[in-house]
Amino acid sequence: MHPIWTFFHEFEWIHVGLGLMGNLAFVVGSVFFLFDPLKDPGIWLFVAGSAGMLLGSIGSAVVKLSRVRPEIERRLEGRPSDA
């Protein structure tokens, strides 16, 4: 397995953590929008939250793809499934 695939697979908790931090940033940013002096930080929390959620989703997608990839390759080559 390629080292990048291994990294994404072995450190799956990082993707979950990024997604959770992104969600937390969205919630805090939402509260900040209720107060005029905090609107600018609220905007930046929304930007940071969306970036965290995007990175977490990309990492999770890579892990899921790596799990189903062998089966997809077998089907494309016409080989029977191991199951």
mmCIF file of the N, C-alpha and C atoms, coordinates in Angstrom:
data_MODEL
# 
_entry.id   MODEL 
# 
loop_
_atom_site.group_PDB 
_atom_site.id 
_atom_site.type_symbol 
_atom_site.label_atom_id 
_atom_site.label_alt_id 
_atom_site.label_comp_id 
_atom_site.label_asym_id 
_atom_site.label_entity_id 
_atom_site.label_seq_id 
_atom_site.pdbx_PDB_ins_code 
_atom_site.Cartn_x 
_atom_site.Cartn_y 
_atom_site.Cartn_z 
_atom_site.occupancy 
_atom_site.B_iso_or_equiv 
_atom_site.pdbx_formal_charge 
_atom_site.auth_seq_id 
_atom_site.auth_comp_id 
_atom_site.auth_asym_id 
_atom_site.auth_atom_id 
_atom_site.pdbx_PDB_model_num 
ATOM 1   N N  . MET A 1 1  ? 0.840   -1.166  0.000   1.00 0.00 ? 1  MET A N  1 
ATOM 2   C CA . MET A 1 1  ? 0.000   0.000   0.000   1.00 0.00 ? 1  MET A CA 1 
ATOM 3   C C  . MET A 1 1  ? 0.897   1.246   0.000   1.00 0.00 ? 1  MET A C  1 
ATOM 4   N N  . HIS A 1 2  ? 0.504   2.225   -0.768  1.00 0.00 ? 2  HIS A N  1 
ATOM 5   C CA . HIS A 1 2  ? 1.252   3.476   -0.879  1.00 0.00 ? 2  HIS A CA 1 
ATOM 6   C C  . HIS A 1 2  ? 1.301   4.180   0.486   1.00 0.00 ? 2  HIS A C  1 
ATOM 7   N N  . PRO A 1 3  ? 2.428   4.842   0.822   1.00 0.00 ? 3  PRO A N  1 
ATOM 8   C CA . PRO A 1 3  ? 2.542   5.506   2.126   1.00 0.00 ? 3  PRO A CA 1 
ATOM 9   C C  . PRO A 1 3  ? 1.442   6.536   2.410   1.00 0.00 ? 3  PRO A C  1 
ATOM 10  N N  . ILE A 1 4  ? 0.962   7.231   1.391   1.00 0.00 ? 4  ILE A N  1 
ATOM 11  C CA . ILE A 1 4  ? -0.099  8.210   1.611   1.00 0.00 ? 4  ILE A CA 1 
ATOM 12  C C  . ILE A 1 4  ? -1.389  7.502   2.020   1.00 0.00 ? 4  ILE A C  1 
ATOM 13  N N  . TRP A 1 5  ? -1.718  6.388   1.324   1.00 0.00 ? 5  TRP A N  1 
ATOM 14  C CA . TRP A 1 5  ? -2.909  5.616   1.694   1.00 0.00 ? 5  TRP A CA 1 
ATOM 15  C C  . TRP A 1 5  ? -2.764  5.104   3.129   1.00 0.00 ? 5  TRP A C  1 
ATOM 16  N N  . THR A 1 6  ? -1.557  4.634   3.471   1.00 0.00 ? 6  THR A N  1 
ATOM 17  C CA . THR A 1 6  ? -1.313  4.115   4.818   1.00 0.00 ? 6  THR A CA 1 
ATOM 18  C C  . THR A 1 6  ? -1.525  5.205   5.859   1.00 0.00 ? 6  THR A C  1 
ATOM 19  N N  . PHE A 1 7  ? -1.020  6.419   5.580   1.00 0.00 ? 7  PHE A N  1 
ATOM 20  C CA . PHE A 1 7  ? -1.184  7.534   6.503   1.00 0.00 ? 7  PHE A CA 1 
ATOM 21  C C  . PHE A 1 7  ? -2.664  7.819   6.743   1.00 0.00 ? 7  PHE A C  1 
ATOM 22  N N  . PHE A 1 8  ? -3.441  7.921   5.664   1.00 0.00 ? 8  PHE A N  1 
ATOM 23  C CA . PHE A 1 8  ? -4.867  8.208   5.812   1.00 0.00 ? 8  PHE A CA 1 
ATOM 24  C C  . PHE A 1 8  ? -5.575  7.106   6.585   1.00 0.00 ? 8  PHE A C  1 
ATOM 25  N N  . HIS A 1 9  ? -5.149  5.869   6.348   1.00 0.00 ? 9  HIS A N  1 
ATOM 26  C CA . HIS A 1 9  ? -5.798  4.727   6.992   1.00 0.00 ? 9  HIS A CA 1 
ATOM 27  C C  . HIS A 1 9  ? -5.427  4.622   8.470   1.00 0.00 ? 9  HIS A C  1 
ATOM 28  N N  . GLU A 1 10 ? -4.138  4.772   8.781   1.00 0.00 ? 10 GLU A N  1 
ATOM 29  C CA . GLU A 1 10 ? -3.668  4.613   10.150  1.00 0.00 ? 10 GLU A CA 1 
ATOM 30  C C  . GLU A 1 10 ? -4.110  5.739   11.072  1.00 0.00 ? 10 GLU A C  1 
ATOM 31  N N  . PHE A 1 11 ? -4.292  6.929   10.525  1.00 0.00 ? 11 PHE A N  1 
ATOM 32  C CA . PHE A 1 11 ? -4.632  8.085   11.342  1.00 0.00 ? 11 PHE A CA 1 
ATOM 33  C C  . PHE A 1 11 ? -6.042  8.582   11.044  1.00 0.00 ? 11 PHE A C  1 
ATOM 34  N N  . GLU A 1 12 ? -6.964  7.647   10.978  1.00 0.00 ? 12 GLU A N  1 
ATOM 35  C CA . GLU A 1 12 ? -8.357  7.969   10.675  1.00 0.00 ? 12 GLU A CA 1 
ATOM 36  C C  . GLU A 1 12 ? -8.960  8.894   11.722  1.00 0.00 ? 12 GLU A C  1 
ATOM 37  N N  . TRP A 1 13 ? -8.469  8.826   12.949  1.00 0.00 ? 13 TRP A N  1 
ATOM 38  C CA . TRP A 1 13 ? -8.974  9.679   14.020  1.00 0.00 ? 13 TRP A CA 1 
ATOM 39  C C  . TRP A 1 13 ? -8.733  11.153  13.718  1.00 0.00 ? 13 TRP A C  1 
ATOM 40  N N  . ILE A 1 14 ? -7.713  11.472  12.931  1.00 0.00 ? 14 ILE A N  1 
ATOM 41  C CA . ILE A 1 14 ? -7.442  12.862  12.559  1.00 0.00 ? 14 ILE A CA 1 
ATOM 42  C C  . ILE A 1 14 ? -8.613  13.413  11.750  1.00 0.00 ? 14 ILE A C  1 
ATOM 43  N N  . HIS A 1 15 ? -9.141  12.627  10.834  1.00 0.00 ? 15 HIS A N  1 
ATOM 44  C CA . HIS A 1 15 ? -10.261 13.077  9.994   1.00 0.00 ? 15 HIS A CA 1 
ATOM 45  C C  . HIS A 1 15 ? -11.497 13.343  10.846  1.00 0.00 ? 15 HIS A C  1 
ATOM 46  N N  . VAL A 1 16 ? -11.742 12.460  11.785  1.00 0.00 ? 16 VAL A N  1 
ATOM 47  C CA . VAL A 1 16 ? -12.890 12.650  12.679  1.00 0.00 ? 16 VAL A CA 1 
ATOM 48  C C  . VAL A 1 16 ? -12.683 13.904  13.525  1.00 0.00 ? 16 VAL A C  1 
ATOM 49  N N  . GLY A 1 17 ? -11.472 14.091  14.028  1.00 0.00 ? 17 GLY A N  1 
ATOM 50  C CA . GLY A 1 17 ? -11.167 15.271  14.830  1.00 0.00 ? 17 GLY A CA 1 
ATOM 51  C C  . GLY A 1 17 ? -11.315 16.561  14.052  1.00 0.00 ? 17 GLY A C  1 
ATOM 52  N N  . LEU A 1 18 ? -10.862 16.570  12.801  1.00 0.00 ? 18 LEU A N  1 
ATOM 53  C CA . LEU A 1 18 ? -11.020 17.769  11.968  1.00 0.00 ? 18 LEU A CA 1 
ATOM 54  C C  . LEU A 1 18 ? -12.492 18.088  11.734  1.00 0.00 ? 18 LEU A C  1 
ATOM 55  N N  . GLY A 1 19 ? -13.282 17.063  11.496  1.00 0.00 ? 19 GLY A N  1 
ATOM 56  C CA . GLY A 1 19 ? -14.712 17.268  11.300  1.00 0.00 ? 19 GLY A CA 1 
ATOM 57  C C  . GLY A 1 19 ? -15.379 17.808  12.560  1.00 0.00 ? 19 GLY A C  1 
ATOM 58  N N  . LEU A 1 20 ? -15.008 17.260  13.719  1.00 0.00 ? 20 LEU A N  1 
ATOM 59  C CA . LEU A 1 20 ? -15.578 17.733  14.977  1.00 0.00 ? 20 LEU A CA 1 
ATOM 60  C C  . LEU A 1 20 ? -15.170 19.182  15.269  1.00 0.00 ? 20 LEU A C  1 
ATOM 61  N N  . MET A 1 21 ? -13.904 19.501  15.026  1.00 0.00 ? 21 MET A N  1 
ATOM 62  C CA . MET A 1 21 ? -13.457 20.884  15.232  1.00 0.00 ? 21 MET A CA 1 
ATOM 63  C C  . MET A 1 21 ? -14.173 21.829  14.279  1.00 0.00 ? 21 MET A C  1 
ATOM 64  N N  . GLY A 1 22 ? -14.397 21.387  13.045  1.00 0.00 ? 22 GLY A N  1 
ATOM 65  C CA . GLY A 1 22 ? -15.136 22.201  12.094  1.00 0.00 ? 22 GLY A CA 1 
ATOM 66  C C  . GLY A 1 22 ? -16.554 22.457  12.549  1.00 0.00 ? 22 GLY A C  1 
ATOM 67  N N  . ASN A 1 23 ? -17.207 21.420  13.054  1.00 0.00 ? 23 ASN A N  1 
ATOM 68  C CA . ASN A 1 23 ? -18.571 21.580  13.563  1.00 0.00 ? 23 ASN A CA 1 
ATOM 69  C C  . ASN A 1 23 ? -18.606 22.512  14.775  1.00 0.00 ? 23 ASN A C  1 
ATOM 70  N N  . LEU A 1 24 ? -17.644 22.371  15.658  1.00 0.00 ? 24 LEU A N  1 
ATOM 71  C CA . LEU A 1 24 ? -17.570 23.249  16.828  1.00 0.00 ? 24 LEU A CA 1 
ATOM 72  C C  . LEU A 1 24 ? -17.367 24.701  16.400  1.00 0.00 ? 24 LEU A C  1 
ATOM 73  N N  . ALA A 1 25 ? -16.491 24.921  15.410  1.00 0.00 ? 25 ALA A N  1 
ATOM 74  C CA . ALA A 1 25 ? -16.259 26.282  14.913  1.00 0.00 ? 25 ALA A CA 1 
ATOM 75  C C  . ALA A 1 25 ? -17.548 26.867  14.330  1.00 0.00 ? 25 ALA A C  1 
ATOM 76  N N  . PHE A 1 26 ? -18.329 26.061  13.636  1.00 0.00 ? 26 PHE A N  1 
ATOM 77  C CA . PHE A 1 26 ? -19.610 26.537  13.105  1.00 0.00 ? 26 PHE A CA 1 
ATOM 78  C C  . PHE A 1 26 ? -20.564 26.961  14.233  1.00 0.00 ? 26 PHE A C  1 
ATOM 79  N N  . VAL A 1 27 ? -20.641 26.156  15.287  1.00 0.00 ? 27 VAL A N  1 
ATOM 80  C CA . VAL A 1 27 ? -21.536 26.479  16.395  1.00 0.00 ? 27 VAL A CA 1 
ATOM 81  C C  . VAL A 1 27 ? -21.091 27.774  17.085  1.00 0.00 ? 27 VAL A C  1 
ATOM 82  N N  . VAL A 1 28 ? -19.813 27.879  17.391  1.00 0.00 ? 28 VAL A N  1 
ATOM 83  C CA . VAL A 1 28 ? -19.309 29.091  18.049  1.00 0.00 ? 28 VAL A CA 1 
ATOM 84  C C  . VAL A 1 28 ? -19.483 30.295  17.131  1.00 0.00 ? 28 VAL A C  1 
ATOM 85  N N  . GLY A 1 29 ? -19.194 30.114  15.838  1.00 0.00 ? 29 GLY A N  1 
ATOM 86  C CA . GLY A 1 29 ? -19.394 31.204  14.883  1.00 0.00 ? 29 GLY A CA 1 
ATOM 87  C C  . GLY A 1 29 ? -20.846 31.647  14.822  1.00 0.00 ? 29 GLY A C  1 
ATOM 88  N N  . SER A 1 30 ? -21.764 30.706  14.926  1.00 0.00 ? 30 SER A N  1 
ATOM 89  C CA . SER A 1 30 ? -23.195 31.043  14.921  1.00 0.00 ? 30 SER A CA 1 
ATOM 90  C C  . SER A 1 30 ? -23.557 31.908  16.124  1.00 0.00 ? 30 SER A C  1 
ATOM 91  N N  . VAL A 1 31 ? -23.026 31.555  17.279  1.00 0.00 ? 31 VAL A N  1 
ATOM 92  C CA . VAL A 1 31 ? -23.290 32.352  18.483  1.00 0.00 ? 31 VAL A CA 1 
ATOM 93  C C  . VAL A 1 31 ? -22.667 33.743  18.340  1.00 0.00 ? 31 VAL A C  1 
ATOM 94  N N  . PHE A 1 32 ? -21.473 33.799  17.758  1.00 0.00 ? 32 PHE A N  1 
ATOM 95  C CA . PHE A 1 32 ? -20.797 35.093  17.572  1.00 0.00 ? 32 PHE A CA 1 
ATOM 96  C C  . PHE A 1 32 ? -21.625 36.035  16.701  1.00 0.00 ? 32 PHE A C  1 
ATOM 97  N N  . PHE A 1 33 ? -22.380 35.496  15.767  1.00 0.00 ? 33 PHE A N  1 
ATOM 98  C CA . PHE A 1 33 ? -23.196 36.346  14.890  1.00 0.00 ? 33 PHE A CA 1 
ATOM 99  C C  . PHE A 1 33 ? -24.314 37.064  15.651  1.00 0.00 ? 33 PHE A C  1 
ATOM 100 N N  . LEU A 1 34 ? -24.617 36.619  16.845  1.00 0.00 ? 34 LEU A N  1 
ATOM 101 C CA . LEU A 1 34 ? -25.664 37.261  17.639  1.00 0.00 ? 34 LEU A CA 1 
ATOM 102 C C  . LEU A 1 34 ? -25.203 38.585  18.253  1.00 0.00 ? 34 LEU A C  1 
ATOM 103 N N  . PHE A 1 35 ? -23.902 38.813  18.277  1.00 0.00 ? 35 PHE A N  1 
ATOM 104 C CA . PHE A 1 35 ? -23.339 40.018  18.899  1.00 0.00 ? 35 PHE A CA 1 
ATOM 105 C C  . PHE A 1 35 ? -22.527 40.798  17.873  1.00 0.00 ? 35 PHE A C  1 
ATOM 106 N N  . ASP A 1 36 ? -22.878 42.073  17.674  1.00 0.00 ? 36 ASP A N  1 
ATOM 107 C CA . ASP A 1 36 ? -22.220 42.897  16.646  1.00 0.00 ? 36 ASP A CA 1 
ATOM 108 C C  . ASP A 1 36 ? -20.696 42.909  16.740  1.00 0.00 ? 36 ASP A C  1 
ATOM 109 N N  . PRO A 1 37 ? -20.104 43.092  17.923  1.00 0.00 ? 37 PRO A N  1 
ATOM 110 C CA . PRO A 1 37 ? -18.636 43.150  17.963  1.00 0.00 ? 37 PRO A CA 1 
ATOM 111 C C  . PRO A 1 37 ? -17.948 41.830  17.600  1.00 0.00 ? 37 PRO A C  1 
ATOM 112 N N  . LEU A 1 38 ? -18.688 40.741  17.605  1.00 0.00 ? 38 LEU A N  1 
ATOM 113 C CA . LEU A 1 38 ? -18.090 39.416  17.343  1.00 0.00 ? 38 LEU A CA 1 
ATOM 114 C C  . LEU A 1 38 ? -18.405 38.888  15.943  1.00 0.00 ? 38 LEU A C  1 
ATOM 115 N N  . LYS A 1 39 ? -19.015 39.691  15.101  1.00 0.00 ? 39 LYS A N  1 
ATOM 116 C CA . LYS A 1 39 ? -19.395 39.203  13.765  1.00 0.00 ? 39 LYS A CA 1 
ATOM 117 C C  . LYS A 1 39 ? -18.184 38.861  12.909  1.00 0.00 ? 39 LYS A C  1 
ATOM 118 N N  . ASP A 1 40 ? -17.128 39.689  12.940  1.00 0.00 ? 40 ASP A N  1 
ATOM 119 C CA . ASP A 1 40 ? -15.932 39.385  12.140  1.00 0.00 ? 40 ASP A CA 1 
ATOM 120 C C  . ASP A 1 40 ? -15.263 38.077  12.584  1.00 0.00 ? 40 ASP A C  1 
ATOM 121 N N  . PRO A 1 41 ? -15.032 37.875  13.888  1.00 0.00 ? 41 PRO A N  1 
ATOM 122 C CA . PRO A 1 41 ? -14.506 36.558  14.285  1.00 0.00 ? 41 PRO A CA 1 
ATOM 123 C C  . PRO A 1 41 ? -15.454 35.411  13.920  1.00 0.00 ? 41 PRO A C  1 
ATOM 124 N N  . GLY A 1 42 ? -16.758 35.687  13.956  1.00 0.00 ? 42 GLY A N  1 
ATOM 125 C CA . GLY A 1 42 ? -17.729 34.668  13.568  1.00 0.00 ? 42 GLY A CA 1 
ATOM 126 C C  . GLY A 1 42 ? -17.561 34.242  12.121  1.00 0.00 ? 42 GLY A C  1 
ATOM 127 N N  . ILE A 1 43 ? -17.286 35.232  11.257  1.00 0.00 ? 43 ILE A N  1 
ATOM 128 C CA . ILE A 1 43 ? -17.038 34.923  9.840   1.00 0.00 ? 43 ILE A CA 1 
ATOM 129 C C  . ILE A 1 43 ? -15.828 34.016  9.704   1.00 0.00 ? 43 ILE A C  1 
ATOM 130 N N  . TRP A 1 44 ? -14.739 34.352  10.416  1.00 0.00 ? 44 TRP A N  1 
ATOM 131 C CA . TRP A 1 44 ? -13.527 33.544  10.314  1.00 0.00 ? 44 TRP A CA 1 
ATOM 132 C C  . TRP A 1 44 ? -13.719 32.154  10.905  1.00 0.00 ? 44 TRP A C  1 
ATOM 133 N N  . LEU A 1 45 ? -14.532 32.052  11.932  1.00 0.00 ? 45 LEU A N  1 
ATOM 134 C CA . LEU A 1 45 ? -14.835 30.721  12.468  1.00 0.00 ? 45 LEU A CA 1 
ATOM 135 C C  . LEU A 1 45 ? -15.617 29.891  11.452  1.00 0.00 ? 45 LEU A C  1 
ATOM 136 N N  . PHE A 1 46 ? -16.511 30.531  10.700  1.00 0.00 ? 46 PHE A N  1 
ATOM 137 C CA . PHE A 1 46 ? -17.230 29.811  9.646   1.00 0.00 ? 46 PHE A CA 1 
ATOM 138 C C  . PHE A 1 46 ? -16.251 29.321  8.577   1.00 0.00 ? 46 PHE A C  1 
ATOM 139 N N  . VAL A 1 47 ? -15.302 30.166  8.186   1.00 0.00 ? 47 VAL A N  1 
ATOM 140 C CA . VAL A 1 47 ? -14.318 29.773  7.172   1.00 0.00 ? 47 VAL A CA 1 
ATOM 141 C C  . VAL A 1 47 ? -13.456 28.615  7.695   1.00 0.00 ? 47 VAL A C  1 
ATOM 142 N N  . ALA A 1 48 ? -12.960 28.759  8.926   1.00 0.00 ? 48 ALA A N  1 
ATOM 143 C CA . ALA A 1 48 ? -12.135 27.696  9.509   1.00 0.00 ? 48 ALA A CA 1 
ATOM 144 C C  . ALA A 1 48 ? -12.945 26.412  9.688   1.00 0.00 ? 48 ALA A C  1 
ATOM 145 N N  . GLY A 1 49 ? -14.194 26.545  10.101  1.00 0.00 ? 49 GLY A N  1 
ATOM 146 C CA . GLY A 1 49 ? -15.042 25.370  10.289  1.00 0.00 ? 49 GLY A CA 1 
ATOM 147 C C  . GLY A 1 49 ? -15.296 24.627  8.994   1.00 0.00 ? 49 GLY A C  1 
ATOM 148 N N  . SER A 1 50 ? -15.559 25.383  7.942   1.00 0.00 ? 50 SER A N  1 
ATOM 149 C CA . SER A 1 50 ? -15.804 24.718  6.656   1.00 0.00 ? 50 SER A CA 1 
ATOM 150 C C  . SER A 1 50 ? -14.539 24.048  6.142   1.00 0.00 ? 50 SER A C  1 
ATOM 151 N N  . ALA A 1 51 ? -13.373 24.660  6.357   1.00 0.00 ? 51 ALA A N  1 
ATOM 152 C CA . ALA A 1 51 ? -12.109 24.039  5.933   1.00 0.00 ? 51 ALA A CA 1 
ATOM 153 C C  . ALA A 1 51 ? -11.858 22.749  6.715   1.00 0.00 ? 51 ALA A C  1 
ATOM 154 N N  . GLY A 1 52 ? -12.098 22.791  8.026   1.00 0.00 ? 52 GLY A N  1 
ATOM 155 C CA . GLY A 1 52 ? -11.913 21.582  8.837   1.00 0.00 ? 52 GLY A CA 1 
ATOM 156 C C  . GLY A 1 52 ? -12.839 20.462  8.413   1.00 0.00 ? 52 GLY A C  1 
ATOM 157 N N  . MET A 1 53 ? -14.086 20.809  8.144   1.00 0.00 ? 53 MET A N  1 
ATOM 158 C CA . MET A 1 53 ? -15.040 19.790  7.708   1.00 0.00 ? 53 MET A CA 1 
ATOM 159 C C  . MET A 1 53 ? -14.670 19.230  6.339   1.00 0.00 ? 53 MET A C  1 
ATOM 160 N N  . LEU A 1 54 ? -14.197 20.096  5.437   1.00 0.00 ? 54 LEU A N  1 
ATOM 161 C CA . LEU A 1 54 ? -13.782 19.629  4.107   1.00 0.00 ? 54 LEU A CA 1 
ATOM 162 C C  . LEU A 1 54 ? -12.604 18.671  4.214   1.00 0.00 ? 54 LEU A C  1 
ATOM 163 N N  . LEU A 1 55 ? -11.582 19.043  4.981   1.00 0.00 ? 55 LEU A N  1 
ATOM 164 C CA . LEU A 1 55 ? -10.415 18.171  5.135   1.00 0.00 ? 55 LEU A CA 1 
ATOM 165 C C  . LEU A 1 55 ? -10.793 16.849  5.797   1.00 0.00 ? 55 LEU A C  1 
ATOM 166 N N  . GLY A 1 56 ? -11.653 16.906  6.810   1.00 0.00 ? 56 GLY A N  1 
ATOM 167 C CA . GLY A 1 56 ? -12.101 15.675  7.462   1.00 0.00 ? 56 GLY A CA 1 
ATOM 168 C C  . GLY A 1 56 ? -12.868 14.767  6.509   1.00 0.00 ? 56 GLY A C  1 
ATOM 169 N N  . SER A 1 57 ? -13.708 15.354  5.673   1.00 0.00 ? 57 SER A N  1 
ATOM 170 C CA . SER A 1 57 ? -14.484 14.568  4.704   1.00 0.00 ? 57 SER A CA 1 
ATOM 171 C C  . SER A 1 57 ? -13.593 13.959  3.630   1.00 0.00 ? 57 SER A C  1 
ATOM 172 N N  . ILE A 1 58 ? -12.603 14.721  3.173   1.00 0.00 ? 58 ILE A N  1 
ATOM 173 C CA . ILE A 1 58 ? -11.672 14.193  2.163   1.00 0.00 ? 58 ILE A CA 1 
ATOM 174 C C  . ILE A 1 58 ? -10.915 13.007  2.739   1.00 0.00 ? 58 ILE A C  1 
ATOM 175 N N  . GLY A 1 59 ? -10.419 13.149  3.963   1.00 0.00 ? 59 GLY A N  1 
ATOM 176 C CA . GLY A 1 59 ? -9.693  12.041  4.593   1.00 0.00 ? 59 GLY A CA 1 
ATOM 177 C C  . GLY A 1 59 ? -10.565 10.813  4.767   1.00 0.00 ? 59 GLY A C  1 
ATOM 178 N N  . SER A 1 60 ? -11.790 11.006  5.202   1.00 0.00 ? 60 SER A N  1 
ATOM 179 C CA . SER A 1 60 ? -12.708 9.869   5.376   1.00 0.00 ? 60 SER A CA 1 
ATOM 180 C C  . SER A 1 60 ? -13.024 9.208   4.041   1.00 0.00 ? 60 SER A C  1 
ATOM 181 N N  . ALA A 1 61 ? -13.173 10.009  2.993   1.00 0.00 ? 61 ALA A N  1 
ATOM 182 C CA . ALA A 1 61 ? -13.450 9.451   1.665   1.00 0.00 ? 61 ALA A CA 1 
ATOM 183 C C  . ALA A 1 61 ? -12.270 8.619   1.170   1.00 0.00 ? 61 ALA A C  1 
ATOM 184 N N  . VAL A 1 62 ? -11.054 9.079   1.422   1.00 0.00 ? 62 VAL A N  1 
ATOM 185 C CA . VAL A 1 62 ? -9.866  8.321   1.004   1.00 0.00 ? 62 VAL A CA 1 
ATOM 186 C C  . VAL A 1 62 ? -9.824  6.980   1.723   1.00 0.00 ? 62 VAL A C  1 
ATOM 187 N N  . VAL A 1 63 ? -10.116 6.975   3.021   1.00 0.00 ? 63 VAL A N  1 
ATOM 188 C CA . VAL A 1 63 ? -10.118 5.724   3.783   1.00 0.00 ? 63 VAL A CA 1 
ATOM 189 C C  . VAL A 1 63 ? -11.176 4.772   3.240   1.00 0.00 ? 63 VAL A C  1 
ATOM 190 N N  . LYS A 1 64 ? -12.382 5.268   2.996   1.00 0.00 ? 64 LYS A N  1 
ATOM 191 C CA . LYS A 1 64 ? -13.454 4.415   2.475   1.00 0.00 ? 64 LYS A CA 1 
ATOM 192 C C  . LYS A 1 64 ? -13.104 3.869   1.095   1.00 0.00 ? 64 LYS A C  1 
ATOM 193 N N  . LEU A 1 65 ? -12.526 4.719   0.254   1.00 0.00 ? 65 LEU A N  1 
ATOM 194 C CA . LEU A 1 65 ? -12.126 4.269   -1.081  1.00 0.00 ? 65 LEU A CA 1 
ATOM 195 C C  . LEU A 1 65 ? -11.059 3.182   -0.994  1.00 0.00 ? 65 LEU A C  1 
ATOM 196 N N  . SER A 1 66 ? -10.122 3.332   -0.072  1.00 0.00 ? 66 SER A N  1 
ATOM 197 C CA . SER A 1 66 ? -9.070  2.324   0.054   1.00 0.00 ? 66 SER A CA 1 
ATOM 198 C C  . SER A 1 66 ? -9.630  0.984   0.511   1.00 0.00 ? 66 SER A C  1 
ATOM 199 N N  . ARG A 1 67 ? -10.751 1.009   1.237   1.00 0.00 ? 67 ARG A N  1 
ATOM 200 C CA . ARG A 1 67 ? -11.358 -0.242  1.700   1.00 0.00 ? 67 ARG A CA 1 
ATOM 201 C C  . ARG A 1 67 ? -12.128 -0.956  0.596   1.00 0.00 ? 67 ARG A C  1 
ATOM 202 N N  . VAL A 1 68 ? -12.743 -0.216  -0.304  1.00 0.00 ? 68 VAL A N  1 
ATOM 203 C CA . VAL A 1 68 ? -13.534 -0.850  -1.361  1.00 0.00 ? 68 VAL A CA 1 
ATOM 204 C C  . VAL A 1 68 ? -12.759 -1.003  -2.660  1.00 0.00 ? 68 VAL A C  1 
ATOM 205 N N  . ARG A 1 69 ? -11.616 -0.375  -2.759  1.00 0.00 ? 69 ARG A N  1 
ATOM 206 C CA . ARG A 1 69 ? -10.833 -0.400  -4.001  1.00 0.00 ? 69 ARG A CA 1 
ATOM 207 C C  . ARG A 1 69 ? -10.482 -1.818  -4.482  1.00 0.00 ? 69 ARG A C  1 
ATOM 208 N N  . PRO A 1 70 ? -10.006 -2.714  -3.591  1.00 0.00 ? 70 PRO A N  1 
ATOM 209 C CA . PRO A 1 70 ? -9.696  -4.075  -4.077  1.00 0.00 ? 70 PRO A CA 1 
ATOM 210 C C  . PRO A 1 70 ? -10.905 -4.775  -4.703  1.00 0.00 ? 70 PRO A C  1 
ATOM 211 N N  . GLU A 1 71 ? -12.086 -4.610  -4.116  1.00 0.00 ? 71 GLU A N  1 
ATOM 212 C CA . GLU A 1 71 ? -13.289 -5.234  -4.661  1.00 0.00 ? 71 GLU A CA 1 
ATOM 213 C C  . GLU A 1 71 ? -13.650 -4.630  -6.011  1.00 0.00 ? 71 GLU A C  1 
ATOM 214 N N  . ILE A 1 72 ? -13.518 -3.324  -6.142  1.00 0.00 ? 72 ILE A N  1 
ATOM 215 C CA . ILE A 1 72 ? -13.808 -2.658  -7.420  1.00 0.00 ? 72 ILE A CA 1 
ATOM 216 C C  . ILE A 1 72 ? -12.858 -3.168  -8.495  1.00 0.00 ? 72 ILE A C  1 
ATOM 217 N N  . GLU A 1 73 ? -11.571 -3.285  -8.162  1.00 0.00 ? 73 GLU A N  1 
ATOM 218 C CA . GLU A 1 73 ? -10.592 -3.780  -9.139  1.00 0.00 ? 73 GLU A CA 1 
ATOM 219 C C  . GLU A 1 73 ? -10.896 -5.211  -9.551  1.00 0.00 ? 73 GLU A C  1 
ATOM 220 N N  . ARG A 1 74 ? -11.303 -6.057  -8.574  1.00 0.00 ? 74 ARG A N  1 
ATOM 221 C CA . ARG A 1 74 ? -11.658 -7.442  -8.908  1.00 0.00 ? 74 ARG A CA 1 
ATOM 222 C C  . ARG A 1 74 ? -12.832 -7.484  -9.881  1.00 0.00 ? 74 ARG A C  1 
ATOM 223 N N  . ARG A 1 75 ? -13.833 -6.666  -9.628  1.00 0.00 ? 75 ARG A N  1 
ATOM 224 C CA . ARG A 1 75 ? -15.017 -6.649  -10.507 1.00 0.00 ? 75 ARG A CA 1 
ATOM 225 C C  . ARG A 1 75 ? -14.668 -6.157  -11.899 1.00 0.00 ? 75 ARG A C  1 
ATOM 226 N N  . LEU A 1 76 ? -13.822 -5.157  -11.971 1.00 0.00 ? 76 LEU A N  1 
ATOM 227 C CA . LEU A 1 76 ? -13.438 -4.628  -13.294 1.00 0.00 ? 76 LEU A CA 1 
ATOM 228 C C  . LEU A 1 76 ? -12.638 -5.645  -14.096 1.00 0.00 ? 76 LEU A C  1 
ATOM 229 N N  . GLU A 1 77 ? -11.874 -6.472  -13.400 1.00 0.00 ? 77 GLU A N  1 
ATOM 230 C CA . GLU A 1 77 ? -11.083 -7.494  -14.074 1.00 0.00 ? 77 GLU A CA 1 
ATOM 231 C C  . GLU A 1 77 ? -11.864 -8.782  -14.293 1.00 0.00 ? 77 GLU A C  1 
ATOM 232 N N  . GLY A 1 78 ? -13.072 -8.861  -13.767 1.00 0.00 ? 78 GLY A N  1 
ATOM 233 C CA . GLY A 1 78 ? -13.908 -10.046 -13.970 1.00 0.00 ? 78 GLY A CA 1 
ATOM 234 C C  . GLY A 1 78 ? -13.558 -11.200 -13.066 1.00 0.00 ? 78 GLY A C  1 
ATOM 235 N N  . ARG A 1 79 ? -12.814 -10.952 -12.000 1.00 0.00 ? 79 ARG A N  1 
ATOM 236 C CA . ARG A 1 79 ? -12.465 -12.021 -11.057 1.00 0.00 ? 79 ARG A CA 1 
ATOM 237 C C  . ARG A 1 79 ? -13.575 -12.182 -10.032 1.00 0.00 ? 79 ARG A C  1 
ATOM 238 N N  . PRO A 1 80 ? -13.766 -13.393 -9.506  1.00 0.00 ? 80 PRO A N  1 
ATOM 239 C CA . PRO A 1 80 ? -14.809 -13.599 -8.493  1.00 0.00 ? 80 PRO A CA 1 
ATOM 240 C C  . PRO A 1 80 ? -14.423 -12.926 -7.182  1.00 0.00 ? 80 PRO A C  1 
ATOM 241 N N  . SER A 1 81 ? -15.419 -12.622 -6.382  1.00 0.00 ? 81 SER A N  1 
ATOM 242 C CA . SER A 1 81 ? -15.230 -11.991 -5.090  1.00 0.00 ? 81 SER A CA 1 
ATOM 243 C C  . SER A 1 81 ? -14.659 -12.992 -4.095  1.00 0.00 ? 81 SER A C  1 
ATOM 244 N N  . ASP A 1 82 ? -13.943 -12.483 -3.081  1.00 0.00 ? 82 ASP A N  1 
ATOM 245 C CA . ASP A 1 82 ? -13.386 -13.350 -2.042  1.00 0.00 ? 82 ASP A CA 1 
ATOM 246 C C  . ASP A 1 82 ? -14.460 -13.814 -1.058  1.00 0.00 ? 82 ASP A C  1 
ATOM 247 N N  . ALA A 1 83 ? -15.579 -13.118 -1.024  1.00 0.00 ? 83 ALA A N  1 
ATOM 248 C CA . ALA A 1 83 ? -16.630 -13.434 -0.026  1.00 0.00 ? 83 ALA A CA 1 
ATOM 249 C C  . ALA A 1 83 ? -17.353 -14.696 -0.364  1.00 0.00 ? 83 ALA A C  1 
# 
